């Protein structure tokens, strides 16, 4: 184990680290910090939870200690794919740079341009931004990147998944060629490799292993329930929460819609819970996260995208309401607890429909969690299941029987009801015989008969010419949801771009 005091950091920075409760560096920190302090480029291959945020934040603070920023010309730039990750980097910088004269600004969507422009006008040492909002400020003429000395790209493979690589290439070209680049990615697909060869100058490659998922400080539990009904899963979740001594906890769901339902269910049963996902306003999400960090909120119900990159040191419990579709997400989820040497407990609710996803998780971790048995009356949830099955699975009568089977015969109706006349209906318009219709030459022309359709076509706005970059609303939606215009519960096959079909001629 490597102590921070062995990495060449100044006493002031070491004190800030100690005040944050850390003394021992993670592998990525122990290898990346000394290299970054020398000014060399770094190619770090590390996943969320390995401590890479401090691996680039700490040397950045050291190297920027001397010097002064100029208006609209930041000295250092950090690019993150989502708003939550950018906000997390800002919180880390604020924590470790405490007591220094370094200034910083956070440029993300969902926040007014005016407040961000005021900070840029005063001058900032460190600019932390998502790609879309950064380029928006640049195009407004409020930002110059010619003074950037250090550039950090965080989670580059996520940038690729979200379609931000063209924006990243443009940002690289707007910054000086002679700068230090710290580039981090969990994987190295061909497109990311091409990017590093194009813009990094002889980088030092550092690889950090996957965060330990079977460590003794994280107790993993498996909770099998006999039904796949969401009501039964919510019952199981409440039983687990009631039976555990929880300081604070995060509940993970696979879909944003499920996040809202679970959070409302917990609050309705007296639990202190709140939801966080990509459809919420940015101000609400930031306020919820801040309350959870400060201990003012006990339970955070989240989707994987919204909770990506959260660095909350002291989370006591993690609950997997859904078994994740991807085994890597399980690693990310349980990595929210047991941090910095602390102990943590994780629970995963498993239904009969989760066998395939469960097998993937067990194969990745190489360890079978201990099983926890709940003594609950599942008939409460099963009743709802049977009612739904009765409505959806009712046997249909044969053709011709459906109407007569459910209709009372006339002779069985009361006499008054049978004798009552039906309501008079308006007579149907009778079309004139063909020989009585007006000849074709006397009928109005097509353009005279349908002036409305012509007016609609004239009023219809012209198609907008294709742009080199997508509109700001679409880019901010990527930053907000973590995918190209879709929520985090969109299947992967829907994210494949579909070419437009040419219109048939003739």
SULWOPE-V490725 format. One record per backbone hydrogen bond with DSSP energy under -0.5 kcal/mol. CO is the residue of the C=O (numbers start at 1). NH is the residue of the N-H. E is the energy in kcal/mol with one decimal. If there is no record, write none. Layout:
co = [CO,CO]
nh = [NH,NH]
e = [E,E]
This chain:
co = [2,3,4,4,10,11,12,13,14,15,16,17,17,18,23,25,26,27,28,29,31,32,33,34,35,35,36,41,42,42,43,43,44,44,45,47,51,52,53,53,54,56,57,58,59,60,62,70,70,72,73,75,75,76,77,78,79,82,83,84,85,86,87,88,89,90,91,92,93,95,97,103,103,105,105,106,107,108,112,113,114,115,116,117,118,119,120,124,125,125,126,126,127,128,129,130,131,132,133,134,135,136,137,138,144,145,145,149,150,151,152,152,153,155,155,156,157,158,159,160,164,165,166,167,168,169,170,171,172,177,180,181,181,182,183,184,185,189,189,190,191,192,193,194,195,196,200,201,203,204,206,215,217,217,218,219,220,221,222,222,223,229,230,231,232,233,234,235,236,237,238,239,240,241,244,245,248,248,249,250,250,251,252,252,253,255,256,257,258,259,260,261,262,263,264,265,266,267,271,272,274,276,277,281,282,283,284,285,286,287,288,289,290,291,291,292,298,299,299,300,300,301,302,303,305,307,310,311,313,314,315,316,317,318,319,319,320,326,326,327,327,328,329,330,331,333,334,338,339,343,344,345,346,347,348,350,351,352,354,355,356,357,358,359,360,361,362,367,370,374,376,377,378,378,379,380,381,382,383,384,385,386,387,388,389,398,398,401,402,403,404,409,409,410,414,415,416,429,433,433,434,439,439,440,445,445,446,450,451,452,453,454,455,456,471,471,472,473,474,475,476,477,478,479,483,486,487,491,492,493,497]
nh = [25,6,7,9,14,15,16,17,18,19,20,20,22,21,4,2,30,31,32,33,35,36,37,38,38,40,39,204,44,183,45,206,46,185,208,50,55,56,56,57,58,60,61,62,63,64,65,73,124,144,70,149,150,127,152,129,154,86,87,88,89,90,91,92,93,94,95,96,97,98,100,125,126,107,128,108,130,111,116,117,118,119,120,121,122,123,72,75,75,76,105,128,78,107,80,134,135,136,137,138,139,140,142,141,74,148,176,180,77,182,79,154,184,158,159,160,161,162,164,163,168,169,170,171,172,173,174,175,175,179,151,42,183,153,44,156,46,192,193,194,195,196,197,198,199,200,202,41,205,43,45,218,219,344,220,346,370,348,224,372,350,233,234,235,236,237,238,239,240,241,242,243,244,244,246,247,316,317,300,252,319,302,321,322,304,259,260,261,262,263,264,265,266,267,268,269,271,270,273,299,301,303,280,285,286,287,288,289,290,291,292,293,294,296,297,295,249,274,301,251,302,276,253,307,308,310,312,313,315,316,338,345,250,347,252,321,349,329,330,330,331,332,333,334,335,336,337,341,342,338,219,318,221,320,223,225,354,355,358,359,360,361,362,363,364,365,366,369,222,376,378,380,381,382,383,384,385,386,387,388,389,390,391,392,393,401,402,405,406,407,407,412,413,413,418,419,420,431,436,437,437,442,443,443,448,449,450,454,455,456,457,458,459,460,474,475,476,477,478,479,480,481,482,83,485,483,490,494,495,496,499]
e = [-3.1,-1.7,-1.8,-0.6,-2.5,-2.0,-1.6,-2.2,-2.4,-2.4,-0.9,-0.5,-1.9,-1.5,-1.9,-0.6,-2.9,-1.7,-2.3,-2.0,-0.7,-2.7,-2.1,-0.7,-0.9,-1.2,-1.3,-2.6,-0.6,-3.1,-0.5,-2.8,-0.8,-2.2,-2.8,-1.5,-1.0,-1.2,-0.6,-2.1,-1.9,-1.1,-2.1,-1.9,-2.4,-1.7,-0.9,-1.9,-0.5,-2.7,-1.0,-3.4,-1.3,-2.5,-3.1,-2.7,-2.6,-2.1,-2.7,-2.2,-2.2,-2.1,-2.1,-2.1,-2.7,-2.4,-1.8,-2.3,-2.3,-0.7,-2.3,-1.0,-1.9,-0.5,-2.7,-0.7,-1.8,-0.7,-1.1,-2.6,-1.8,-1.3,-1.9,-2.5,-1.4,-1.2,-3.0,-0.7,-0.6,-1.4,-1.8,-0.5,-2.9,-3.0,-2.2,-2.1,-2.2,-1.8,-2.0,-1.9,-2.6,-1.3,-2.2,-1.5,-0.5,-1.1,-0.6,-2.8,-2.7,-2.7,-2.9,-0.5,-2.8,-0.5,-1.4,-1.9,-2.1,-1.9,-2.9,-1.2,-2.5,-2.6,-1.9,-2.4,-2.5,-1.8,-1.2,-0.9,-0.8,-1.3,-3.0,-2.1,-0.6,-2.3,-3.1,-2.4,-0.9,-0.6,-2.2,-2.5,-1.7,-2.2,-2.1,-1.6,-2.1,-2.0,-0.8,-0.5,-0.6,-2.4,-3.1,-1.5,-0.5,-2.5,-0.6,-3.0,-1.7,-1.6,-0.6,-3.1,-3.1,-1.7,-2.3,-2.0,-2.3,-2.5,-2.3,-2.1,-2.3,-2.4,-2.7,-1.7,-0.5,-0.8,-1.3,-0.5,-0.8,-1.6,-2.4,-0.5,-3.0,-3.1,-1.6,-1.2,-0.5,-1.6,-1.7,-1.7,-2.8,-2.3,-2.3,-2.2,-2.5,-2.3,-2.3,-1.2,-2.7,-1.6,-1.2,-2.0,-2.9,-1.1,-1.4,-2.3,-2.6,-2.0,-2.4,-2.5,-2.3,-2.1,-2.0,-2.6,-2.1,-2.2,-1.3,-0.9,-2.4,-1.5,-0.5,-3.0,-0.6,-2.0,-2.0,-1.7,-1.0,-1.8,-0.6,-0.6,-0.6,-0.6,-0.8,-2.1,-1.7,-2.4,-3.0,-1.1,-2.4,-1.1,-0.8,-0.7,-1.4,-2.1,-2.7,-2.4,-1.2,-1.9,-1.4,-0.5,-2.0,-0.5,-2.9,-2.0,-2.0,-3.7,-2.9,-2.4,-2.0,-0.6,-2.6,-2.1,-1.5,-1.8,-2.6,-2.2,-1.9,-2.5,-2.1,-0.6,-3.0,-1.1,-1.2,-1.3,-0.6,-2.6,-2.3,-0.7,-1.6,-2.6,-2.2,-2.1,-2.5,-2.4,-1.8,-2.7,-3.1,-2.3,-0.8,-2.5,-0.7,-0.5,-0.5,-0.9,-0.5,-1.4,-2.8,-2.7,-1.2,-0.6,-1.4,-0.7,-0.9,-1.4,-0.6,-1.2,-0.5,-1.8,-1.6,-1.2,-2.2,-2.5,-2.0,-2.0,-2.4,-1.3,-0.5,-2.1,-2.8,-1.6,-1.7,-2.1,-2.1,-2.8,-2.7,-1.1,-2.1,-0.5,-1.5,-1.2,-1.5,-1.0,-0.5]
